[in-house]
Amino acid sequence: MAMQFLSSLRGVKVKDVPQHIKPLLSREKAKKAVEDFFEDYKRKYIYTGSIKPLHHVLIGVGVFSYIVALPHERRHLAHLEEEARHGKGHGH
């Protein structure tokens, strides 16, 4: 789908890109794309009794928790680096 979109942009001049993209980003097209995605997903995984949806949920939760924890971990790492620069020990 992404490759199809990129190939549709090949013949478009830069100044015409917004007019070319605008119809593709309409609310109706987005709604239809989401509905088609969920129908395909249900047909491929849910109706077949596959365990893949469980894997998708577990991976999604893992990625989400990593993203949520990342700012805290970065602050902690910056604090440790600052302490190391000033010669202080790691005391919580």
C-alpha positions as CSV (number, residue, x, y, z in Angstrom):
1,M,0.0,0.0,0.0
2,A,2.8,2.4,0.8
3,M,4.6,1.5,-2.4
4,Q,1.4,2.1,-4.3
5,F,1.1,5.5,-2.7
6,L,4.7,6.4,-3.5
7,S,4.4,5.3,-7.1
8,S,1.3,7.5,-7.5
9,L,3.5,10.5,-6.4
10,R,6.2,9.9,-9.1
11,G,4.6,12.0,-11.8
12,V,3.3,14.7,-9.5
13,K,5.1,18.0,-9.2
14,V,6.0,19.2,-5.7
15,K,3.6,22.1,-5.8
16,D,0.7,19.7,-6.7
17,V,1.4,17.2,-4.0
18,P,-1.1,18.7,-1.4
19,Q,-3.9,18.6,-4.0
20,H,-2.9,15.0,-4.9
21,I,-2.9,13.9,-1.3
22,K,-6.0,15.7,0.0
23,P,-8.6,13.3,-1.6
24,L,-6.6,10.3,-0.3
25,L,-6.8,11.6,3.3
26,S,-10.6,12.3,3.4
27,R,-12.6,11.1,6.3
28,E,-14.5,8.6,4.2
29,K,-11.4,7.1,2.6
30,A,-9.8,6.7,6.1
31,K,-12.9,5.2,7.5
32,K,-13.2,2.7,4.6
33,A,-9.5,1.8,4.9
34,V,-9.9,1.1,8.6
35,E,-13.0,-1.0,8.0
36,D,-11.3,-3.0,5.3
37,F,-8.3,-3.5,7.5
38,F,-10.4,-4.9,10.4
39,E,-12.4,-7.1,8.0
40,D,-9.2,-8.6,6.5
41,Y,-7.8,-9.0,10.0
42,K,-10.9,-10.8,11.2
43,R,-11.0,-13.1,8.2
44,K,-7.3,-13.9,8.4
45,Y,-6.9,-14.4,12.2
46,I,-10.2,-14.3,14.2
47,Y,-12.4,-16.6,12.1
48,T,-9.6,-19.1,11.7
49,G,-9.0,-19.5,15.4
50,S,-5.4,-18.4,15.1
51,I,-3.3,-17.5,18.2
52,K,-1.7,-14.6,16.3
53,P,-4.1,-12.0,17.8
54,L,-2.7,-12.9,21.3
55,H,0.8,-12.4,20.0
56,H,-0.2,-9.0,18.5
57,V,-1.7,-7.9,21.8
58,L,1.3,-9.0,23.8
59,I,3.8,-7.3,21.5
60,G,1.6,-4.2,21.4
61,V,1.5,-4.0,25.2
62,G,5.3,-4.5,25.4
63,V,5.9,-1.7,22.9
64,F,3.5,0.6,24.6
65,S,5.0,0.0,28.1
66,Y,8.5,0.6,26.6
67,I,7.4,3.9,25.1
68,V,5.7,5.0,28.3
69,A,8.8,4.1,30.4
70,L,11.4,5.5,28.0
71,P,11.3,9.2,29.3
72,H,11.8,8.0,32.9
73,E,14.7,5.8,31.9
74,R,16.3,8.6,29.8
75,R,16.1,11.0,32.8
76,H,17.6,8.3,35.1
77,L,20.5,7.8,32.6
78,A,21.1,11.5,32.3
79,H,21.2,11.8,36.1
80,L,23.7,8.9,36.3
81,E,25.9,10.5,33.6
82,E,25.8,13.9,35.5
83,E,26.8,12.2,38.7
84,A,29.7,10.4,36.9
85,R,30.9,13.7,35.5
86,H,31.0,15.3,38.9
87,G,32.6,12.3,40.5
88,K,29.7,11.4,42.8
89,G,28.8,7.8,43.6
90,H,25.5,6.2,42.6
91,G,23.4,6.9,45.7
92,H,19.7,6.6,45.3
